[in-house]
Amino acid sequence: MSIETKLHRAGIIVAAGLLLDLLTLLPLHPLAFIAFVGLGVPVTAAGVLYFLFSLLSAPAPAENALKSK
């Protein structure tokens, strides 16, 4: 899987987490914050961690140049 695909998936996960955060903050209820912390934050954090993992697992540009020769 290419790094572009991984970064695209990470962006979708982060956007979904932010959308969940927005939707959980709309109702004025004490449980809205619990839903915010229990649903939106972990999904957003998972997207950020997936983004960082995909950057770390990508091969270095010098390795790609050596392999193509």
C-alpha positions in Angstrom: 0.0 0.0 0.0 1.4 3.4 -0.9 2.0 6.2 1.5 -0.6 8.4 -0.3 -3.3 5.8 0.4 -2.3 5.5 4.1 -2.3 9.3 4.5 -5.7 9.5 2.7 -7.1 6.9 5.1 -5.7 8.7 8.1 -7.3 12.0 6.9 -10.6 10.3 6.6 -10.4 8.9 10.1 -9.4 12.3 11.6 -12.3 14.0 9.7 -14.7 11.4 11.0 -13.5 11.9 14.5 -13.9 15.7 14.2 -17.4 15.2 12.8 -18.2 13.0 15.8 -16.9 15.7 18.1 -19.1 18.3 16.4 -22.2 16.1 16.6 -21.6 15.2 20.3 -21.3 18.8 21.3 -24.6 20.0 19.7 -26.9 18.7 22.4 -26.9 20.6 25.6 -26.8 17.6 28.0 -24.2 16.5 30.5 -23.8 13.2 28.7 -22.7 15.1 25.6 -19.3 15.6 27.0 -19.0 12.0 28.0 -19.9 11.0 24.4 -17.4 13.6 23.1 -14.6 12.1 25.2 -15.7 8.5 24.7 -16.4 8.6 20.9 -14.9 11.6 19.2 -11.5 11.9 20.9 -10.4 8.3 20.5 -11.4 8.2 16.8 -9.5 11.5 16.2 -6.5 10.2 18.2 -6.5 6.9 16.2 -6.4 8.9 12.9 -3.5 11.0 14.2 -1.6 7.9 15.3 -2.3 6.1 12.0 -1.0 9.2 10.2 2.2 9.2 12.3 2.7 5.5 11.9 2.3 5.7 8.1 5.0 8.5 8.0 7.3 6.4 10.1 6.8 3.2 8.1 7.5 4.8 4.8 10.8 4.1 3.2 13.3 6.9 3.0 13.7 8.7 -0.3 17.3 7.6 -0.6 16.3 3.9 -0.4 13.8 4.4 -3.2 16.5 6.0 -5.4 18.9 3.1 -4.8 16.3 0.5 -5.5 15.3 2.0 -8.9 18.9 1.8 -10.3 
